[in-house]
Amino acid sequence: MLLQPVYEYLPRGRLVAMMCRKAEIELYLSSLGSKSSVRISRNCNQFSWAPGCQSGWACSTQDTNSFANNSFENPVPSRAENCRPCCPGFFCPRGLTCMMPCPLGAYCPLGTLNKTTNLCDPYSYQITPGSNQTCGSADTWADVITTNDVFCTPGHHCPTTTQKLNCSKGSYCRKGATGENKCRWKGGCKENSEKEEIALFGGILIVVLIVILLLVYNCSDQFIAVRAKILSKSRKKAAKIAQESATARKRWKLAKELVLRHEMEMYESSDAPEELATSSDGILHADKGNGKRSKNRRKLNVRTERFRRAYSQIDKERALQLDKDKLTLAGIVSRAAENRPQRPMLEVAFKALTLSIGKKKLLQCVTGKLSPGRITAIMGPSGAGKTTFLNAVLGKTSGYKKDGLVLVNGKSGSMQSYKKIIGFVPQDDIVHGNLTVEENLWFSGRCRLSKSMSKADKVLILERVIGSLGLQEIRNSLVGTVEKRGISGGQRKRVNVGIEMVMEPSLLILDEPTTGLDSASSQQLLRALRHEASQGVNVCAVIHQPSYTLFSMFDDFVLLARGGLIAYHGPVSEVENYFSGLGIKVPDRENPPDYYIDILEGIAKTKMSGHATPKHLPLLWILHNGYDVPEDMRKDLEEINMMHELYTVGSITRELSSVEQTESKHSVHQNVSQRNDLLNRKTPGVLAQYRYYLGR
Ligand SMILES: Nc1ncnc2c1ncn2[C@@H]1O[C@H](COP(=O)(O)OP(=O)(O)OP(=O)(O)O)[C@@H](O)[C@H]1O
């Protein structure tokens, strides 16, 4: 089909006789790699230069068999007959006297003589001057890179090597195209287009994308709000289910107890068979006369009675259940919270702990303990070492030179291993501004509570924290960022604390949690912490200038002097007693902790017992407790010389009753045995947390 125009131009036999044989094609191909011109065939040497040796010309061979029986051994056939211009659609290199077909996509028509340049267009070869030869067809292999002219030009397509057609409108044709390519965007292709004009199409696409993004950005709040509502509903439902199952468990336990009690009563009264005979429903009567039958009947009677009692109890419970359905969510949560298991306890004790960097001592001879179930306030002048003290409690002591011991539940070990049950509320916010209050707490709970805990239990914890921190009103409000105003600073602070509370810590450490809060909010926060402490949590907070009321809400007080020395560590209720023993009396209308800090700083002047001055307060505390006096304080010891007075100061260590001491020992012992459980809280891994983050 493709050769049809050539057959019209040349008879089939002649065409075959002029076609290159394998040896000639090899000769041509071997010349393609080299920079020199085509290798000359044996028909074109200096003795015989047939007209077919010219560019665009070819001759026939008489050896027609060699075409069919072409092998590498066969030499280039002799060609000197019927030399003529190369056929259109073929190319005839100079030095070879045969024709080769142009590749598909090429356009190889007959050349025309350009009288100005005397070259054959479009091939740029010259015919021998003075000969009567004309232009033939192409003279070179047409490839798309080196022979542009020979290849079908851009904007056209060449279905055959002798046909060149314009590319129609709505289509585009690249260089060497054998057909048209339809444009995706019809208006983007004019006639003879080389490529699809997609700039307009791209522009429209970008505009559409921007509009979609703007829509998403503007409506994201609504989406988030709707989602938050749905999630909140599901959480409430989970809380309800958890409460129901807790009540059911309780009910079952109660019913069992009732049945057992009743059974006991029945057996006790079985010695008086006449009572059974007159049982209330009158259905069953004991047979007084017959021994064995009477025993069996009595058993049956007892069982029937037992079930009757149990069913009546279940009926009562059903009535209670109806009442419960009218309960508020807070009621449900507090009821379910009653059934929660107790948290493990952590006691942190220090023994002559000294932390230093280089020669600078940041904490010195710190001895004391932070007990579970108590709230400790850490106070002291700026730079005294409060944050360093918290770091020591948290076990973040790398980088410091450390002397002394930190004991957890009476055992020395790394605090880091307890990190899954230690909550730390830093001074700066750790909230996600783009989430609501509830989402923030939920995210923290999901990531940090045990993987094995059910969703319902997690929801209960969340609800309890929300209730305890008074966040109910703002639970669905966005926390907010610098650009987008959200909840108030005080509320934000409470959310910060809540984020740590939801992970149910055993040790909760807070760095200035009440800074920036008004008195009412501070007290509410302290009440929430007290509630935590009542669950056995060890709470420890650095605090600045608390009101007297707030200060009295703490159990213990650690007063740090400059240099990281302890000036007092004991119950809040004993602090005034201790200092007054040293001759430091708090004036009227002065807040005791502020006054003691002023004394330490030398701002407030006071006359102390003996020769002591405020700078001796840490030493006095050491002496009071009978701790070893460090080397660098020995000099001060000589100065004050008031040992006698010191030992007359009332004991400030909390006097535990013998029962309390036994209980305390027992609980610590229990904790030590629980140690592995404490360390084994399996929280979701990083990938799971990231999944929660994406799905929050
Ligand atoms: N990594 C450190 N390198 C050198 N000095 C340090 C380092 N950390 C703390 N200090 C120094 O230790 C002292 C106590 O610092 P710390 O931050 O514990 O005080 P603070 O009581 O928390 O102070 P503030 O109430 O102002 O926050 C300061 O003098 C401080 O400069």
PDBQT file of the ligand as one rigid body, heavy atoms in Angstrom, charges set to zero:
ROOT
HETATM    1  N1  LIG A 701      22.129  25.065  82.355  1.00  0.00    +0.000 N 
HETATM    2  C1  LIG A 701      22.561  26.033  83.168  1.00  0.00    +0.000 A 
HETATM    3  N2  LIG A 701      23.806  26.521  83.034  1.00  0.00    +0.000 NA
HETATM    4  C2  LIG A 701      24.278  27.486  83.867  1.00  0.00    +0.000 A 
HETATM    5  N3  LIG A 701      23.543  28.011  84.850  1.00  0.00    +0.000 NA
HETATM    6  C3  LIG A 701      22.290  27.553  85.031  1.00  0.00    +0.000 A 
HETATM    7  C4  LIG A 701      21.732  26.542  84.205  1.00  0.00    +0.000 A 
HETATM    8  N4  LIG A 701      20.467  26.302  84.619  1.00  0.00    +0.000 NA
HETATM    9  C5  LIG A 701      20.250  27.109  85.648  1.00  0.00    +0.000 A 
HETATM   10  N5  LIG A 701      21.332  27.869  85.898  1.00  0.00    +0.000 N 
HETATM   11  C6  LIG A 701      21.486  28.855  86.970  1.00  0.00    +0.000 C 
HETATM   12  O1  LIG A 701      20.986  28.260  88.124  1.00  0.00    +0.000 OA
HETATM   13  C7  LIG A 701      20.286  29.201  88.899  1.00  0.00    +0.000 C 
HETATM   14  C8  LIG A 701      18.897  28.713  89.205  1.00  0.00    +0.000 C 
HETATM   15  O2  LIG A 701      18.143  28.688  87.997  1.00  0.00    +0.000 OA
HETATM   16  P1  LIG A 701      16.619  28.284  87.974  1.00  0.00    +0.000 P 
HETATM   17  O3  LIG A 701      16.137  28.473  86.592  1.00  0.00    +0.000 OA
HETATM   18  O4  LIG A 701      16.467  26.952  88.560  1.00  0.00    +0.000 OA
HETATM   19  O5  LIG A 701      16.002  29.390  88.927  1.00  0.00    +0.000 OA
HETATM   20  P2  LIG A 701      14.487  29.681  89.284  1.00  0.00    +0.000 P 
HETATM   21  O6  LIG A 701      14.397  29.707  90.733  1.00  0.00    +0.000 OA
HETATM   22  O7  LIG A 701      13.598  28.739  88.563  1.00  0.00    +0.000 OA
HETATM   23  O8  LIG A 701      14.319  31.142  88.697  1.00  0.00    +0.000 OA
HETATM   24  P3  LIG A 701      12.992  31.893  88.186  1.00  0.00    +0.000 P 
HETATM   25  O9  LIG A 701      12.050  31.963  89.322  1.00  0.00    +0.000 OA
HETATM   26  O10 LIG A 701      13.501  33.231  87.809  1.00  0.00    +0.000 OA
HETATM   27  O11 LIG A 701      12.473  31.101  87.037  1.00  0.00    +0.000 OA
HETATM   28  C9  LIG A 701      20.292  30.501  88.137  1.00  0.00    +0.000 C 
HETATM   29  O12 LIG A 701      21.297  31.317  88.657  1.00  0.00    +0.000 OA
HETATM   30  C10 LIG A 701      20.632  30.076  86.743  1.00  0.00    +0.000 C 
HETATM   31  O13 LIG A 701      21.387  31.078  86.083  1.00  0.00    +0.000 OA
ENDROOT
TORSDOF 0
